[in-house]
Amino acid sequence: MKKIYIIFTILMLGAALPVQASDKEEKPTSEPQLSVGETPAMSEIPTMKQQGERMAVLMQQLSKESNPDIRRRIMAEAMCPQ
Protein backbone atom coordinates (compact mmCIF):
# COMPACT_ATOMS: atom_id res chain seq x y z
CA MET A 1 0.00 0.00 0.00
CA LYS A 2 2.89 2.39 0.75
CA LYS A 3 4.31 1.78 -2.73
CA ILE A 4 1.08 3.05 -4.29
CA TYR A 5 1.19 6.26 -2.22
CA ILE A 6 4.85 6.84 -3.06
CA ILE A 7 4.29 6.27 -6.78
CA PHE A 8 1.17 8.46 -6.78
CA THR A 9 3.03 11.25 -4.94
CA ILE A 10 5.96 11.13 -7.36
CA LEU A 11 3.62 11.23 -10.36
CA MET A 12 1.69 14.22 -8.94
CA LEU A 13 4.91 16.12 -8.22
CA GLY A 14 6.15 15.35 -11.71
CA ALA A 15 2.92 16.64 -13.21
CA ALA A 16 2.99 19.81 -11.11
CA LEU A 17 6.54 20.89 -12.02
CA PRO A 18 5.83 21.84 -15.67
CA VAL A 19 2.76 23.79 -14.57
CA GLN A 20 4.81 25.80 -12.10
CA ALA A 21 7.52 26.44 -14.69
CA SER A 22 5.00 27.75 -17.23
CA ASP A 23 3.39 30.03 -14.62
CA LYS A 24 6.73 31.68 -13.91
CA GLU A 25 7.44 32.33 -17.59
CA GLU A 26 4.02 33.83 -18.43
CA LYS A 27 4.04 36.59 -15.82
CA PRO A 28 5.07 39.83 -17.56
CA THR A 29 6.43 42.70 -15.53
CA SER A 30 3.93 45.52 -15.96
CA GLU A 31 5.91 48.06 -13.93
CA PRO A 32 8.89 49.60 -15.66
CA GLN A 33 12.17 48.97 -13.92
CA LEU A 34 13.57 52.29 -12.67
CA SER A 35 17.03 52.85 -11.37
CA VAL A 36 17.73 54.94 -8.28
CA GLY A 37 18.32 58.09 -10.32
CA GLU A 38 15.06 57.68 -12.28
CA THR A 39 12.60 57.23 -9.41
CA PRO A 40 9.81 59.82 -9.38
CA ALA A 41 9.56 62.33 -6.58
CA MET A 42 7.05 61.53 -3.83
CA SER A 43 4.97 64.55 -4.81
CA GLU A 44 4.59 63.21 -8.37
CA ILE A 45 3.00 59.92 -7.31
CA PRO A 46 -0.81 60.35 -7.58
CA THR A 47 -1.72 58.45 -4.40
CA MET A 48 0.89 60.31 -2.38
CA LYS A 49 -0.35 63.62 -3.78
CA GLN A 50 -3.93 62.76 -2.75
CA GLN A 51 -2.82 61.75 0.74
CA GLY A 52 -0.85 64.97 1.11
CA GLU A 53 -3.84 67.08 0.08
CA ARG A 54 -6.08 65.14 2.48
CA MET A 55 -3.64 65.67 5.36
CA ALA A 56 -3.42 69.39 4.56
CA VAL A 57 -7.22 69.71 4.72
CA LEU A 58 -7.35 67.78 8.01
CA MET A 59 -4.63 69.94 9.56
CA GLN A 60 -6.45 73.12 8.52
CA GLN A 61 -9.64 71.79 10.14
CA LEU A 62 -7.66 70.86 13.23
CA SER A 63 -6.13 74.33 13.55
CA LYS A 64 -9.58 75.98 13.33
CA GLU A 65 -11.32 73.63 15.77
CA SER A 66 -11.35 74.19 19.54
CA ASN A 67 -13.73 71.41 20.66
CA PRO A 68 -11.60 68.57 22.14
CA ASP A 69 -13.92 65.82 20.91
CA ILE A 70 -13.86 67.03 17.33
CA ARG A 71 -10.07 67.57 17.50
CA ARG A 72 -9.68 63.99 18.75
CA ARG A 73 -11.80 62.70 15.83
CA ILE A 74 -9.77 64.68 13.29
CA MET A 75 -6.49 63.40 14.75
CA ALA A 76 -7.78 59.83 14.70
CA GLU A 77 -8.75 60.20 11.05
CA ALA A 78 -5.37 61.70 10.21
CA MET A 79 -3.43 58.93 11.93
CA CYS A 80 -5.60 56.00 10.79
CA PRO A 81 -7.70 56.80 7.70
CA GLN A 82 -10.85 54.73 7.31
C-alpha positions as CSV (number, residue, x, y, z in Angstrom):
1,M,0.0,0.0,0.0
2,K,2.9,2.4,0.8
3,K,4.3,1.8,-2.7
4,I,1.1,3.0,-4.3
5,Y,1.2,6.3,-2.2
6,I,4.9,6.8,-3.1
7,I,4.3,6.3,-6.8
8,F,1.2,8.5,-6.8
9,T,3.0,11.3,-4.9
10,I,6.0,11.1,-7.4
11,L,3.6,11.2,-10.4
12,M,1.7,14.2,-8.9
13,L,4.9,16.1,-8.2
14,G,6.1,15.3,-11.7
15,A,2.9,16.6,-13.2
16,A,3.0,19.8,-11.1
17,L,6.5,20.9,-12.0
18,P,5.8,21.8,-15.7
19,V,2.8,23.8,-14.6
20,Q,4.8,25.8,-12.1
21,A,7.5,26.4,-14.7
22,S,5.0,27.8,-17.2
23,D,3.4,30.0,-14.6
24,K,6.7,31.7,-13.9
25,E,7.4,32.3,-17.6
26,E,4.0,33.8,-18.4
27,K,4.0,36.6,-15.8
28,P,5.1,39.8,-17.6
29,T,6.4,42.7,-15.5
30,S,3.9,45.5,-16.0
31,E,5.9,48.1,-13.9
32,P,8.9,49.6,-15.7
33,Q,12.2,49.0,-13.9
34,L,13.6,52.3,-12.7
35,S,17.0,52.9,-11.4
36,V,17.7,54.9,-8.3
37,G,18.3,58.1,-10.3
38,E,15.1,57.7,-12.3
39,T,12.6,57.2,-9.4
40,P,9.8,59.8,-9.4
41,A,9.6,62.3,-6.6
42,M,7.1,61.5,-3.8
43,S,5.0,64.6,-4.8
44,E,4.6,63.2,-8.4
45,I,3.0,59.9,-7.3
46,P,-0.8,60.4,-7.6
47,T,-1.7,58.4,-4.4
48,M,0.9,60.3,-2.4
49,K,-0.4,63.6,-3.8
50,Q,-3.9,62.8,-2.8
51,Q,-2.8,61.7,0.7
52,G,-0.9,65.0,1.1
53,E,-3.8,67.1,0.1
54,R,-6.1,65.1,2.5
55,M,-3.6,65.7,5.4
56,A,-3.4,69.4,4.6
57,V,-7.2,69.7,4.7
58,L,-7.3,67.8,8.0
59,M,-4.6,69.9,9.6
60,Q,-6.4,73.1,8.5
61,Q,-9.6,71.8,10.1
62,L,-7.7,70.9,13.2
63,S,-6.1,74.3,13.5
64,K,-9.6,76.0,13.3
65,E,-11.3,73.6,15.8
66,S,-11.4,74.2,19.5
67,N,-13.7,71.4,20.7
68,P,-11.6,68.6,22.1
69,D,-13.9,65.8,20.9
70,I,-13.9,67.0,17.3
71,R,-10.1,67.6,17.5
72,R,-9.7,64.0,18.7
73,R,-11.8,62.7,15.8
74,I,-9.8,64.7,13.3
75,M,-6.5,63.4,14.8
76,A,-7.8,59.8,14.7
77,E,-8.8,60.2,11.1
78,A,-5.4,61.7,10.2
79,M,-3.4,58.9,11.9
80,C,-5.6,56.0,10.8
81,P,-7.7,56.8,7.7
82,Q,-10.8,54.7,7.3
